Amino acid sequence: MNGKAIRDSAREERVGAITAFGLTERQARFLVHVLVYAGVFVPRQYCAFAGIAHGRKSYDFVAKLVARRYAKLIETGALHRGRLFHVNYKPLYAAIGEPDNRHRKPVSIGRMIERLMILDGVLADRRYSWVGTERDKVAYFTQRLNIPEHELPQVTFQSEDCERETTRYFPDKLPIGCERDGGIRHVFLYLVTRDVPVDFRMFLLRHAELLLSLTEWTIRVLIPRRFRKAFAVYRYALRDELATPLEPSQVTELEWFFRERLRRARRLSRSPDPRFDEACRTFDAARFQALYRMWYQQGDGALSAAASRGLQDALARGAGRLEFVELPHQYLHLSSLVGVA
């Protein structure tokens, strides 16, 4: 299909393809959301999506999926109080053009529950259409918004023989919302799974260049109840990474320090160096630890993005926003493994 048309991973042609499996339009539309955003669901999510009470209709829908082996029942939690469903039937994924989608493969219960949270985050806001797969995101930003691939979040892997490289775009694998009806704001979901924002800092750094290319954007942080006390540290991390640009002198010193740190890590030098020791003390904060990891992956370009004042200005004008959304549902009855997947 023409990539310029991609604005929603749960688009109509995919819904039509899934109805061919003997599902109603409403059932198929919900199932497409599950396929592209999570791979798993609980019955209450179908009821909320369809606007129905839990009862015969939801029971029949779930029973149909299990009987036809479209989905597998996963029983979890104490005394099997928790029940979720993993949609793992490969022809369903093939029908939407995603035969090798990672959602089809079995993962830990903790990871499944995190995906339920992400699906809740998508279903809770119908003001936005959502792009969820790597292919859809790349097509949307490069073909619809004309943003070059090198500005997209990415991680490059080398084969064991170092002869081949594979680039994965949007490695955080989180949905991105686009305002319906021609709006220009984009929403980047982030799910909190730890009480410290180490991974969140990397998420922000990976998306910095892309955010600079957008007119309006929101970082929407989804927080499970068990992490509600983490609001402050996540807010501080965003201010640290996006609202406090590096000074030119810091960039120069960091370029030297990161190269020297890497050289010493490879045991190419162990000689005393007062400048290096001082830089270790100066750049010991969590922000610089995250920057080093980003620099190691992407080179000096990571520092250039961190020095830009564009994101600071966007936040000051309200074009850039930070939102916290506490997830209203309880998940711990499903498993004690949430956040440790």
Secondary structure, 3 states (H helix, E strand, C coil): CCHHHCCCCCCHHHHHHHHCCCCCHHHHHHHHHHHHHCCEECHHHHHHHHCCCCCHHHHHHHHHHHHCCCEEEEEECHHHCEEEEEECCHHHHHHCCCCCCHHHCCCCHHHHHHHHHHHHHHHCCCCEEEECCHHHHHHHHHHHCCCCHHHCCEEEEECCCCCCEEEEECCCCCCEEEECCCCCEEEEEEECCCCCCHHHHHHHHHHHHHHHCCCEEEEEEEECHHHHHHHHHHHHHHHHHHCCCCCHHHHHHHHHHHHHHHHHHCCCCCCCCHHHHHHHHHCCCHHHHHHHHHHHHHCCHHHHHHHCCHHHHHHHHCCEEEEEEECCCCCCCCCCCCCCC
